[in-house]
Amino acid sequence: MPTVEDLDASPTVLEFELVAEKLPVDLTGNGLMANAYTFNGGTPGPELSLQVGDKVIAHFTNRLDEPMTVHWHGIELDNPNDGTTVTQNPVGTGETFTYRFRVTRPGIFWYHSHSMPANKEFKGLFGPIIVTDHADRALTELGVLPSQTHTLMLSDTTVCKEPGKNDFATFPEDPHKPWAFSNQYGPFAGHSAYPTPKDLCETPRDNHGNLLDSGPLAAGEIPNVMPPVNCGPKFDCRVNEGQLVLTNGLRAAPRDGSPDAPGAVEDGDDFIDVRAGQGVRLQILNASVARYFRLRLTDQKGAKVPLYRIGGEGGLLDYVRLEGGVQQGLDFKFDGGEILLSNATRKDVVLQVPDGARVGDVLTLWTLDFRHYGTQEYPNGYGNIPTVPVAHFRIVENTGSPVFAIEAGDPLRVHPAINDPVVDIRNEEIKDHLLDPYTFDEPQPGLSDETISLAIVGMRESMDGIHGIQLEGTEAVDFRAVPHVYSSRWARLGDLLELRLHNRTQMHHPMHLHGFSFQPVRLIERRDAEETVVFEYPSEFVDTVDVPPNHILVMRVRLEDRPYIETGEPGGGAGRWLFHCHIFNHAGLGMITELVVIEPD
């Protein structure tokens, strides 16, 4: 990961230039060039490495031929710096805008465009932010956490070939990879029948999904993928996963075989060198538009190596967790010891390299398909999306004995040397509730219902049956004039709220709240009007949460204020904060609303 040049000498201030520009990049390391959208010349953009309390000053310049904003995903900043269509006007071509904020919570965060983001993110416009605190540093010094740490920013994309040579299926059938079932003619017909790479590249769309009459895209171009808002009756609303899976902007070397029976790895130098018996820490981000990353690590012989979760969007956990399998009453639909990242989520994980591994052995981190659309079963065990590597770990030394150990339940933030557990708001008394905006002196659109419904209306995703596409704004409308929608929620600064996200659809939705971290409390399965609690969440702060079909997720959020970065005056937590599905085409088609936070009386 590249880093930025710090323009400020202070150790607590990171000041830098951030430039968005379309440039050719090599996505494979051996010449597959794509005309990508880049930050500071690369995709991903440079990593921002910070400590809690640091101030960030980002001088952003837009050299793209379309307007855009930069959203600092998960950062609890003051509202004017959130980088959305309801907090600023998009930065035009050749224009600049300076974002200023302070990082107040540890964790893995990221930055990306929030203007037509489905297209810009698919083309590469994102970068990671890592914020550490005293607990992280102390546990690393004690050897509880590994010192070898790698950031893995995962994404996918599709690169156009010469006109006439683009694929008729997103994932053409490959007899050498029998788990790659997805094509327009096979047993999963329709899964990727439209839009195919041929459709996207040879009948391209504009930023709003409307068909262009400019002819096919040239080889190396990355197509727009956002469907039009009138999809459904006329066009399929689906956005397929990209053909090419990238880790830090590069395709990992292909490997023959499968996770259970791996073969040879293609020659190359994109390996992470490790020692047998050591621990390795991976800070993993999902920057894709539609793909879920189900990650499994296997050794040279195909045996699974567990991935232990130690943190993520809110910094370190209280205890080490082993995720997946069946826990409490919930089947997570991925195996124990694997890691799942829905869109926009981040996981901090640790692996223990097997102490019996031989020098020259290669462990591979694979991504498998995850059943997040519908309730279909996968008879082959893998699913519709091809299983491919995202990283390789090469054994370069074997000391003959383990040098690191980790187990589920090991203490982290509750370690005696730290004794700083995650603040738990799950059991506090709820005294605050959403406001009824129709009772204001100047009545406003909105609902006071604390259950937010995720539903399909008119073949498009919605929140409370309302398509909130007005919140996306337009170039012709000043951000201060973007209207509220009838699904808007209103609350006061300082309130502690309990909200319910009821997923009435047949697909998973990763829901992201801007401006405030929240705690998932419980997951409730709803069948025929009966509700059954199937999972109680441990204490953790997140900003994005995956809600399964036919389930209700109960969450709590404290609307903590923060000062305006420029003046130091209170009230920076007030304003309009978007709340949407982070499968960006879902948000763009209507699964988006806002939480409007006002000053207390």
Buried (B, 14 or more C-beta within 10 A) or exposed (E): BBEBEEEEEEEEBBBBEBBBBBBEBBBBEEEBEBBBBBBBEBBBBBBBBBBBEBBBBBBBBBEBEBBBBBBBBBBBBBBBBBBBBBBBBBBBEEBEBEBBBBBBBBBBBBBBBBBBBBBBBBBBBBBBBBBBBEBBEBBBEEEBBBEBBBBBBBBBBBBBBEBEEBBBBBBBBEEEBEBBBBBBEBEBEEBBBBBBBBBBBBBBBBBBBBEEEEEBBEBBBBBBBBBBBBBBEEBBBBBBBBBBBBBBBBBBBBBEBBBBEBEEBBEBEBBBEBBBBBBBBBBBBBBBBBBBBBBBBBBBEBEBBBBBBBBBBBBBBBBBBBBBBEBEEBEBBBEBBBBBBBBBBBBBBBBBBBBEBEEEBBBBBBBBBBBBBEEEEBEEEBBBBBBBBBBBBBBBEBEEEBBBEBEBEBBBBBBEEBEBBBEEBBEEEEEBBBBBBEEEEEEBBBBBBBEBBBBBBBEBBBBBBBBBBBBBBEEEEEBEEBEBBBBBBBBBBBBBBBBBBBBBBEBBBBBBBBBBBBBBBBBBBBEEEEEEBBBBBEBBBBBBBBBBBBBBBBBBBBBBBBBBBEEEEEBBBBBBBBBBBBBBBBBBBBBBBBBBBBEEE
